[in-house]
Each structure stands twice: as C-alpha cells, then as structure tokens.
C-alpha cells in the first residue's frame, strides 16, 4: 500500500512542478494548426475518393 501512495504523491508532484503547460496563446496556435491540417487532409481524401469513384464508374460503364 505504501508503494501505491508514493506513486500517487510523486505523480502529483510531477504534474504540478515538472510539467510545462502551454500558455493560452500557444494552445490556440496549436489548435489552429491541427484544425488546418485536418481540413487539408480531409479535402485531399475527398478529392482522392472522388477521382477513384469517378474512375471506377467510367470503367464499369465501359465494361457493362
């Protein structure tokens, strides 16, 4: 039981003293970067899906 108590005490100490939390501005910048990257990747996947879907429709129309 002593090891578990020590573990939780040291974990709390690490969170309070050793972890560097981002500032509000850094957090906003990181969020905007993630949002922009997500949108770019979403549109790339959408474009790939459209191209492949239209390509397959064309091929199926030619075969059948």
N, C-alpha and C positions, 0 to 999 in steps of 0.2 A: 504494500500500500504506500510505503514511503517513496518508492520509485515513481509511482504514478503522480503523487503530489509534487515531487521535484520536477517531473516532466512538465506539468501544467504551469508551475511557477516560472520555469525557465522559458517556456513558450510565450507566456505573457510578457516577460521581461524583454524577450527578443522583439516582439511586436511593438512594444512601447519605446524601446531605446535604440534598437539596431536597424529597424526597417526605415527606409527613406520613402516617405509617402509623397506622391506628386502634388504640386501646387494646383490650384483650381485652373489656372491658365494652361499648364502642361496637360492636365486631364482633358480640357476642352480641345486642345490641339490634337492630342492622340485620338480622341473620339472622332474628330473631323477627318483625320487621315484614314481611320478604319472605315468610316462611312463612305468616303470617296472610293477607296479600294474595293469595297463591297459593291458599290454601284457599277464601277468599271468592269469587274469580273462578271457581274450579273448580265450586263449588256453584251459582253463577249460570249458568254454561254448562250444567251438568247440568239445572237447572230449565228453562232455555230449550229444551233438547233434548227433555225430557220433554213439555213443553207442545206444542211443534211436532209431535213424533211422535204424540202422542195426538190432536191436531187433525187431522193427515193421516189417521190411522186412521179417525176419525169420518167425515171427508169421503169416503174411499174406500168405507166401508160404505154410505153414503147413495147413492153413485153406482152401485155394482155390486152 
